[in-house]
Amino acid sequence: MKNYHFEYGRGAVELPLEEAGVLAELKGNEIPPIEDIKKALYASLNNAIDAPPLRGYAKKGDKLALVVSDMSRFWMRQDLVIPHLITYLNEECGVPDEDIVIVIANGTHIGGPEEELRQLVTAEIYDRVQVVNHDCLAEDLVYLGTTSRGTRVSINPYVATRKVICVGAATQHVMAGFGGGRKSILPGVASMEAIRQNHAHSLDPLAPRSNPLIGVGVLPGNPLNEDMCEAAAMVPELFIINLVMNAEMKLAYLFSGHWLHAWQRACDAAERIYEVPIAEKADVVITSCGGYPKDMSLYQGSKVIDNVESALKPGGTLVLLMQCCEGGGAAEYFDWLKPLKEGTLDATLRERFTIPGYIFYLNCEQAQRYRIVMLSDIAKQDVAAMGMTAYDNTEDLMAALDLDGKSIYVIPNGSTVIPKLASRA
């Protein structure tokens, strides 16, 4: 018997498992963290990929919009990068604080309070540089154009009228293939209309299911990704800084420069870190999200299912250690229980598509493919309606699991592991 350790909320839990049944404990590939972030950032900015150095892009007299991610993505720890970036803009580019505005890329999320903004950009920078929350429902958003798929792209006025520098993190994403890069524009600082039009491609236009063209790590042919790229290309002056975290969620790579090419390099690096070969699928996968903020809600934390389900046999058991201190997360996430219970979930979502609605829809699909059991503070009756079972203590959870004779993968941090079945010759 061995105790396996999992991050859980702001703490941790341990589960005792018979080692004989554990095929492997899967972790991301080891990449050392950057030791001197300022030095690495400056090198990245001065050797930009397919773009001028940042000091050649941003110059004295320019008005800049610096786009950074919101608290749901604080795991990327942009607060360790932003102060150095502001110093670079001041000293290397000659751009003073008063000519910079930091726009928080909230997407459809509600902007956080001052305390949260201070954490995102650091208190020192918050007191020096203007920081604003993007509001996807604001009336002053600026229309840039319409994509070939019909998405009307309107974005934050600061981003539409200034030179733009985006800071994001590249990691696998079930809908867009990878996060980061162009996502800082759409959905990051786009209108609710544009976000809904783009994300509606998550549904198969021909059948009541998710679109088979999307998926974790899928970029070519992915309609969400391609639509997002068209939107980003509409921003006339765009420079992107891409962060890549290692399996311990420490900054490992920085790729700066052209909004598309630098981001593609970051995606390649993320694949090298997170993709882990497996020889076979297992009966059981036990995983956590790596703790807070990734497991702050089911809406955010369920992304781990997308990552690890490739290691699970059809009909297998997925054990999620996910605190969900904010419950479902987005206010409307559990509002979709009503059409689910009425048997109209697919039709209703197509009629009035929302992102929380689709994540709910996807989670219900996943609960049909597997037995999903959770250790969580979430309301048991709500997830029960979706086909999941939640327990609020490890004793009841372990008692409910039938692990005798079952093959198991332990994945301590499913946010940083993409199991990949080795091909057989």
C-alpha positions in Angstrom: 0.0 0.0 0.0 1.3 3.5 -0.9 -0.1 6.9 -0.2 -0.3 9.0 -3.3 -0.3 12.8 -2.9 -2.6 15.2 -4.8 -2.9 19.0 -4.6 -6.5 19.9 -3.6 -7.7 23.5 -3.3 -5.1 25.4 -1.3 -4.1 22.2 0.5 -3.6 18.5 -0.4 -5.0 15.0 0.0 -3.5 11.6 0.0 -5.1 8.4 -1.2 -3.9 4.9 -0.2 -3.6 2.5 -3.2 -2.2 -0.9 -3.7 0.9 -0.4 -5.8 0.4 -3.6 -7.7 -2.6 -2.1 -9.5 -0.9 1.1 -10.5 0.4 0.9 -14.0 2.3 4.2 -13.6 2.3 7.6 -11.9 2.1 9.9 -14.9 3.8 13.3 -14.7 4.8 15.8 -17.3 8.3 15.6 -18.8 11.0 17.3 -16.7 12.1 20.7 -17.9 14.0 23.0 -15.6 12.4 26.3 -14.7 13.9 29.6 -15.9 16.2 30.8 -13.1 16.5 34.5 -14.1 13.1 35.6 -15.5 14.2 39.1 -16.3 17.2 38.0 -18.2 15.2 35.4 -20.1 12.4 37.9 -20.9 14.8 40.5 -22.2 16.5 37.9 -24.4 13.1 36.8 -25.8 12.0 40.4 -26.5 15.3 41.3 -28.1 15.3 38.2 -30.3 11.7 38.2 -31.3 10.4 35.4 -33.6 9.6 36.7 -37.1 9.1 40.3 -35.7 11.3 43.3 -34.8 12.6 43.3 -31.2 10.1 44.8 -28.8 12.3 47.9 -28.5 11.8 48.3 -32.3 8.1 47.7 -32.1 7.3 50.0 -29.1 8.8 53.5 -29.2 8.7 56.8 -27.3 5.4 58.5 -28.1 3.5 55.2 -28.7 0.3 54.5 -26.7 0.4 50.8 -25.7 -2.3 48.3 -24.5 -0.8 45.4 -22.5 -3.3 42.5 -22.5 -3.0 40.0 -19.6 -5.0 37.1 -18.5 -7.5 37.1 -15.6 -7.5 35.3 -12.3 -8.8 32.0 -13.8 -5.4 31.7 -15.5 -3.2 33.0 -12.6 -1.5 29.7 -12.6 0.7 31.2 -15.4 2.0 33.7 -12.8 2.2 36.7 -15.1 2.9 38.7 -12.0 6.5 37.4 -12.2 6.9 38.8 -15.7 4.9 42.0 -15.9 7.1 44.2 -13.7 10.1 43.3 -15.8 8.1 44.0 -19.0 7.1 47.4 -17.7 10.7 48.2 -16.9 11.7 47.1 -20.4 9.1 49.4 -21.9 10.2 52.3 -19.8 14.0 51.9 -20.2 14.5 50.1 -23.5 11.6 51.6 -25.5 11.2 55.0 -23.8 7.5 54.4 -23.1 6.5 56.0 -19.8 3.9 54.4 -17.4 1.3 57.0 -18.4 1.3 55.8 -22.0 0.5 52.2 -21.0 -2.8 50.7 -20.1 -3.1 47.1 -18.9 -6.3 45.4 -20.1 -7.4 42.3 -18.2 -8.6 39.7 -20.8 -11.7 38.5 -19.0 -13.4 37.1 -22.0 -17.0 36.5 -20.7 -15.9 36.5 -17.1 -16.8 39.3 -14.7 -13.8 41.5 -14.0 -12.2 41.1 -10.6 -12.0 43.8 -7.8 -9.0 45.9 -7.1 -7.5 43.4 -4.7 -7.5 40.8 -7.5 -6.0 43.2 -10.1 -3.2 44.0 -7.7 -2.4 40.3 -7.4 -2.5 39.9 -11.2 -0.1 42.7 -12.1 1.6 43.3 -8.6 0.7 46.1 -6.3 3.7 48.2 -7.5 2.6 48.1 -11.1 -1.1 48.7 -10.2 -0.1 51.9 -8.4 1.9 53.1 -11.4 0.0 51.9 -14.5 -3.7 52.2 -15.4 -5.4 48.8 -15.1 -8.8 48.1 -16.6 -11.1 45.1 -16.7 -12.4 44.2 -20.2 -16.2 44.0 -20.3 -17.5 41.9 -23.2 -20.9 43.7 -22.9 -19.6 47.2 -23.0 -21.2 49.6 -25.5 -17.9 51.2 -26.7 -16.3 48.0 -28.2 -14.8 48.7 -31.7 -15.9 46.6 -34.7 -12.9 45.3 -36.7 -14.5 43.1 -39.3 -16.2 39.8 -39.9 -14.3 36.4 -40.2 -14.9 34.0 -43.1 -17.1 32.0 -40.7 -19.3 34.9 -39.9 -17.9 36.0 -36.6 -18.4 39.7 -36.1 -15.2 40.8 -34.3 -15.6 43.7 -31.9 -12.9 44.3 -29.3 -11.9 46.5 -26.3 -11.4 50.1 -27.5 -7.9 50.3 -25.9 -6.8 47.3 -27.8 -8.4 48.5 -31.0 -6.7 51.9 -31.0 -3.2 51.3 -29.6 -0.2 49.2 -30.3 -0.9 45.9 -28.5 1.3 43.5 -26.5 -0.4 40.3 -25.3 0.9 38.1 -22.5 -0.6 34.6 -22.4 0.3 31.0 -21.7 0.3 28.1 -24.2 -1.3 25.0 -22.9 -3.6 22.3 -24.4 -7.3 23.3 -24.7 -10.3 21.1 -25.5 -12.1 23.6 -27.7 -9.3 25.8 -29.2 -6.7 23.0 -29.4 -4.3 25.2 -27.4 -4.7 28.3 -25.2 -2.7 31.4 -25.3 -1.6 33.4 -28.4 -4.6 34.5 -30.4 -7.0 33.7 -27.5 -5.8 36.9 -25.8 -7.9 38.7 -28.5 -10.8 36.3 -29.1 -12.2 35.5 -26.5 -9.9 37.6 -24.2 -10.9 41.2 -25.2 -13.8 40.5 -27.6 -17.5 41.1 -27.4 -20.0 38.6 -26.1 -21.4 38.3 -29.6 -18.1 37.4 -31.1 -17.2 35.0 -28.3 -20.5 33.2 -28.7 -20.3 33.0 -32.5 -16.8 31.6 -32.3 -17.4 29.1 -29.5 -20.6 27.8 -31.2 -18.3 25.9 -33.5 -17.8 23.6 -30.5 -21.1 21.8 -31.6 -21.3 19.4 -34.5 -23.5 21.1 -37.1 -24.8 17.8 -38.3 -25.4 15.8 -35.1 -26.4 16.4 -31.4 -22.8 16.1 -30.0 -19.6 18.1 -29.7 -17.8 18.9 -33.0 -15.4 16.1 -33.8 -13.1 18.7 -35.5 -12.1 20.2 -32.1 -10.1 18.6 -29.3 -7.1 18.8 -27.0 -4.0 19.8 -29.1 -6.0 19.9 -32.4 -5.2 23.0 -34.5 -5.4 22.2 -38.2 -9.0 22.1 -39.3 -10.3 23.2 -35.9 -12.9 25.9 -36.7 -12.5 27.6 -33.4 -8.8 28.0 -33.7 -9.0 29.1 -37.3 -11.7 31.7 -36.5 -9.6 33.0 -33.6 -6.6 33.4 -35.8 -8.6 35.4 -38.3 -9.8 37.7 -35.5 -6.2 38.2 -34.2 -5.0 39.0 -37.7 -7.4 42.0 -37.7 -5.5 43.7 -35.0 -3.1 45.9 -37.0 -0.1 46.0 -34.6 0.1 43.0 -32.4 3.1 41.6 -30.5 2.7 38.5 -28.3 4.7 37.1 -25.4 3.9 33.4 -24.7 4.7 31.7 -21.4 5.0 28.0 -21.2 5.0 26.3 -17.7 6.7 23.1 -16.9 5.0 20.2 -15.1 5.6 21.8 -11.7 3.9 25.0 -13.0 7.1 27.0 -13.0 7.9 29.2 -16.0 10.1 27.1 -18.4 10.0 29.0 -21.7 9.3 32.4 -23.2 8.5 32.9 -26.9 7.9 36.5 -28.1 7.3 38.1 -31.4 4.8 37.5 -34.2 1.4 36.8 -32.9 1.1 33.5 -34.7 4.6 32.1 -35.2 5.8 32.8 -31.7 2.7 31.2 -30.3 3.1 28.1 -32.5 6.6 27.7 -31.1 5.1 27.9 -27.6 2.5 25.2 -28.5 5.3 22.9 -29.7 7.1 23.4 -26.4 3.9 22.6 -24.4 3.5 19.4 -26.3 7.1 18.3 -25.5 6.4 19.0 -21.8 2.9 17.6 -21.3 2.5 14.7 -23.7 3.4 11.5 -21.9 3.5 8.1 -23.7 1.4 5.2 -22.3 1.5 1.6 -23.5 -2.2 0.9 -22.7 -5.4 2.4 -21.4 -6.4 1.8 -17.8 -9.6 0.8 -16.0 -9.2 3.7 -13.6 -7.6 7.2 -13.7 -7.1 9.1 -10.5 -6.2 12.8 -10.9 -6.4 16.3 -9.6 -6.1 19.7 -11.3 -3.0 20.7 -9.3 -5.0 22.6 -6.7 -6.2 26.2 -6.7 -6.9 28.2 -8.9 -7.3 25.4 -11.4 -9.8 23.6 -9.3 -11.6 26.7 -8.2 -14.8 25.5 -9.9 -16.1 22.6 -12.0 -16.3 25.0 -15.0 -12.5 25.6 -14.8 -11.4 22.3 -13.3 -13.2 20.0 -15.7 -10.6 20.9 -18.3 -8.5 18.1 -16.6 -11.0 15.6 -17.9 -10.2 16.7 -21.5 -6.5 16.1 -20.8 -6.5 12.7 -19.1 -9.4 10.8 -20.7 -7.1 9.5 -23.4 -5.6 7.2 -20.7 -9.0 5.7 -19.8 -10.8 2.7 -21.2 -14.4 3.3 -22.5 -16.7 2.9 -19.5 -13.8 3.2 -17.1 -13.7 5.1 -13.8 -12.4 8.6 -13.6 -11.6 9.9 -10.1 -11.4 13.7 -9.8 -9.9 15.3 -6.8 -11.3 18.8 -7.3 -12.4 21.1 -4.5 -14.5 23.5 -6.5 -14.7 26.2 -3.7 -16.7 28.3 -6.2 -19.1 25.4 -7.1 -20.0 25.3 -10.8 -18.1 28.6 -11.3 -19.8 30.7 -14.0 -23.1 31.8 -12.6 -25.1 30.1 -15.3 -23.2 26.8 -15.4 -25.8 24.9 -13.3 -28.6 26.8 -14.9 -28.3 24.3 -17.7 -29.6 21.6 -15.4 -33.1 22.6 -16.3 -32.8 21.8 -20.1 -30.8 18.7 -19.2 -33.6 17.4 -17.1 -36.2 18.4 -19.7 -34.3 16.6 -22.4 -33.7 19.7 -24.4 -30.0 20.5 -23.6 -28.7 20.2 -27.2 -31.5 22.1 -28.8 -31.5 24.9 -26.2 -27.7 25.3 -26.4 -27.9 25.6 -30.1 -30.6 28.2 -29.8 -28.8 30.4 -27.2 -25.2 29.2 -27.1 -23.0 30.2 -24.1 -19.5 29.1 -23.1 -20.6 27.8 -19.6 -23.5 26.1 -21.4 -21.1 24.2 -23.7 -18.7 23.2 -20.9 -21.7 21.8 -19.0 -22.8 20.0 -22.2 -19.3 18.6 -22.7 -19.1 17.4 -19.0 -22.4 15.6 -19.5 -21.1 13.9 -22.6 -18.0 12.8 -20.6 -20.1 11.5 -17.8 -21.9 9.3 -20.3 -18.6 7.8 -21.6 -17.1 7.1 -18.1 -18.0 6.7 -14.5 -16.9 10.0 -13.0 -16.4 10.1 -9.2 -15.4 13.3 -7.4 -13.9 14.4 -4.1 -15.3 17.9 -3.9 -17.2 20.5 -2.0 -19.6 20.8 -4.8 -23.3 20.2 -4.4 -23.8 16.5 -4.8 -27.3 16.7 -6.2 -26.2 19.0 -9.0 -23.5 16.8 -10.4 -25.7 13.7 -9.8 -28.1 15.0 -12.4 -25.2 15.2 -14.8 -24.2 11.6 -14.2 -21.4 12.2 -11.7 -21.0 11.2 -8.1 -19.4 13.5 -5.5 -18.1 12.8 -2.0 -16.9 15.3 0.5 -14.4 13.1 2.3 -11.7 10.6 1.2 -13.1 7.7 3.4 -16.5 7.6 1.6 -14.8 8.1 -1.8 -12.4 5.2 -1.3 -15.2 3.0 0.0 -17.2 3.7 -3.2 -14.4 2.7 -5.5 -14.1 -0.9 -6.6 -10.4 -1.1 -7.4 -9.7 -4.9 -6.9 -8.1 -6.2 -10.1 -8.3 -2.9 -11.8 -5.5 -1.2 -13.7 -4.9 2.3 -12.5 -3.0 5.4 -13.7 -2.3 8.0 -11.0 -1.9 11.5 -12.4 -1.1 13.9 -9.6 -1.6 17.0 -11.8 -3.8 16.3 -14.8 -3.5 19.9 -15.9 0.0 19.2 -17.1 -0.3 15.7 -18.5 -1.6 14.6 -21.9 -1.4 10.8 -22.0 -0.6 9.6 -25.5 -1.2 5.9 -26.5 2.0 4.6 -28.1 1.3 3.3 -31.6 1.9 -0.4 -32.2 3.8 -1.4 -35.3 
